[in-house]
Structures are given as C-alpha cells and as structure tokens.
Amino acid sequence: MAAGALLGMVAGVVTATPVLAGRGPKWEFLAAKPFTVPASFCGFKIGVTFPVDKEYAKLLKAADGSMITLITGSLKFTFTNLSTGTATTENVSGPGKIITHADGSATVTAKGHNGEFLTAAQAKRFGLPPVSVTAGALATTLAPDGTETSVTLKGHVLVNVCAALS
C-alpha cells in the first residue's frame, strides 16, 4: 500500500464499511475512491483509479493510547496521464501499518509493493520520484499536519510513474 498515500487514504480517500465476508472479526473493507494527482507532482495531472479494490483494515488501541491501523488485502492502482491517456496498472497491495500518536503525528510502515506520492521538494529531499511504486520495506513519518518528515526505503523503485507516463 502507499506509505505516503496510506494515511491519506485511510483518512479520506477510502471509506471503511462493514466487512462483507472472509476477513474475520473487526476487519473493515476499505472502499477506495478515484483521485487526481496535481500537475505539480509530475508536470501533468494523473488520474488514479482502482481496478482491484479488496483491502481491509483493522483498528487497534495500543497501551500508550496511540491507534494502530493494520491494512491488508489486494489493491491495484491504474495511473493515467490525463493529458495523453497513457496508463499503467500496478500492484500496491502492501501490507501496511499506521501508528497514529496522541499528538496527531504518525508512523507508517509497509512491505511488499506500495505507491508513494511526494511533492517535488520531498522527492528531492528523500531521493525518490514524486510518484512511484516501490518494493521492499518502506517507512514514513508524518507530522500532525500530514507532512512527510522522513521516508526510508529498504528496497527499490519498481516504477517511476512520472517517467512511465511521460
């Protein structure tokens, strides 16, 4: 799952609904909603849709009062350059974990394949493409306002989405 997008998706792009079947107690289906990545990321707008949307989340409370969101399942993004129609579909199934601390900051960890969305300044700072699909362990910390303060990838970039859609 998308580490940078993970928190945003859980907070607003996806909507939790009661579990339909097969995931077990306390798991909720995350219904993804299409969104547009602004042109400031890659130089053109990117539409993001979900041809496979089978992710689930479980919310837990830690002893220190922080909230832990576990995310698992299957998710694919279709990234589309809205100017040219060029598209690529990628697996971003994670899994991932979000720890939301009492002050509103968060730590996001993910494994497997994940989508990452960074502003141009963040991409330069963290040495990653603005929009990418990564493989391996990805750890992100976020300030209470949602700003990514660190991104660490122990793996590699599978797809530089900006380059692939150019």
C-alpha positions in Angstrom: 0.0 0.0 0.0 1.1 3.5 -0.5 3.0 4.7 2.5 2.6 8.4 1.9 -0.8 7.9 0.5 -1.7 5.3 3.1 -2.5 7.7 5.8 -4.4 10.0 3.4 -6.3 7.1 2.0 -7.3 5.8 5.4 -8.2 9.4 6.5 -10.3 10.3 3.5 -9.8 8.7 0.1 -11.1 5.3 1.3 -14.2 4.7 3.3 -14.5 1.8 5.8 -17.6 -0.2 5.5 -18.7 -3.4 7.4 -16.8 -6.5 6.4 -18.5 -8.4 3.6 -17.1 -11.8 4.1 -13.9 -13.8 4.7 -11.7 -11.3 6.6 -12.8 -12.1 10.2 -13.8 -10.0 13.2 -13.0 -6.3 13.4 -11.7 -6.1 9.8 -13.4 -3.5 7.7 -13.4 -3.2 3.9 -11.7 0.0 2.6 -13.6 1.3 -0.4 -11.1 3.3 -2.5 -12.3 6.5 -4.3 -10.6 7.7 -7.5 -8.5 10.8 -7.1 -6.3 13.2 -9.2 -2.6 13.8 -8.5 -1.9 17.5 -9.2 0.3 18.5 -12.1 2.9 19.9 -9.6 4.0 16.3 -8.9 5.0 15.2 -12.4 4.3 18.1 -14.7 0.9 16.7 -15.7 -2.2 15.6 -13.9 -2.5 11.9 -13.1 -5.8 10.1 -12.5 -5.7 7.3 -10.1 -8.4 4.5 -10.2 -8.6 1.1 -8.6 -9.3 -1.9 -10.9 -8.7 -4.2 -7.9 -10.0 -2.9 -4.6 -10.0 -5.6 -1.9 -8.2 -4.1 1.0 -9.2 -4.3 4.6 -8.3 -2.5 7.8 -8.4 -3.3 11.5 -8.1 -0.6 14.1 -6.4 -1.4 17.4 -5.6 0.8 20.5 -2.1 0.5 22.0 -1.4 0.7 25.7 0.0 4.2 25.3 -3.2 5.5 23.7 -1.9 5.5 20.2 -4.1 4.0 17.5 -2.8 1.2 15.2 -4.3 0.6 11.8 -3.4 -2.7 10.1 -4.0 -2.9 6.4 -4.0 -6.0 4.2 -5.6 -7.4 1.1 -5.3 -6.7 -2.6 -5.1 -3.2 -4.3 -4.1 -2.1 -7.7 -3.8 1.5 -8.9 -4.3 2.5 -12.6 -2.3 5.7 -13.1 -3.4 7.7 -16.2 -1.8 10.7 -17.7 -4.9 12.9 -18.1 -3.3 14.8 -21.0 -2.2 11.8 -23.2 -4.3 8.9 -21.9 -1.2 6.8 -21.3 -1.8 4.5 -18.4 -0.1 1.8 -16.3 -1.7 -0.5 -13.7 0.4 -1.5 -10.7 0.0 -3.7 -7.7 0.2 -1.7 -4.5 -1.1 -4.2 -2.0 1.4 -3.7 0.8 0.6 -4.8 3.6 0.9 -1.8 5.9 0.6 -0.5 9.4 -0.2 3.1 10.6 0.5 4.2 14.2 -1.3 7.4 14.9 0.2 9.0 18.0 -1.6 11.2 20.6 -0.2 14.4 19.1 -1.6 13.5 15.7 1.8 12.5 14.1 2.0 9.1 12.6 4.4 6.4 11.6 3.6 4.4 8.5 5.4 1.1 7.7 4.7 -1.0 4.7 6.2 -4.1 3.0 5.8 -5.5 -0.5 4.6 -3.3 -3.3 3.5 0.3 -2.4 2.6 3.5 -4.0 4.4 6.7 -2.9 3.3 10.3 -3.6 5.8 13.1 -2.8 5.9 16.7 -3.7 8.8 17.8 -5.8 10.6 19.2 -2.7 10.0 15.9 -0.8 11.1 13.8 -3.8 14.4 15.7 -4.0 14.9 15.5 -0.2 14.2 11.8 0.0 15.8 10.8 -3.3 12.7 9.2 -4.7 10.5 10.0 -7.8 7.4 12.1 -7.0 5.0 9.3 -7.9 6.4 5.8 -7.7 5.7 2.1 -7.0 8.2 0.6 -4.6 9.2 -2.9 -3.5 10.5 -3.7 -0.1 10.2 -2.1 3.4 9.0 1.5 3.3 8.9 3.6 6.5 7.4 7.1 6.6 6.9 9.5 9.5 4.3 12.3 9.3 3.9 15.5 11.3 0.5 16.2 12.8 -0.4 18.2 9.7 0.2 15.2 7.5 3.6 16.5 6.1 6.0 13.7 5.5 9.1 14.3 7.6 11.1 11.2 6.7 10.9 8.4 4.1 13.1 5.4 4.2 13.1 2.7 1.5 14.9 -0.6 2.1 14.2 -1.9 -1.3 13.9 -0.3 -4.7 11.7 1.7 -7.0 9.8 -0.6 -9.3 8.1 2.1 -11.4 8.8 5.8 -11.7 5.2 6.6 -12.6 6.1 10.1 -13.8 8.6 8.7 -16.3 6.4 5.8 -17.3 3.5 8.2 -18.2 5.6 10.9 -19.9 
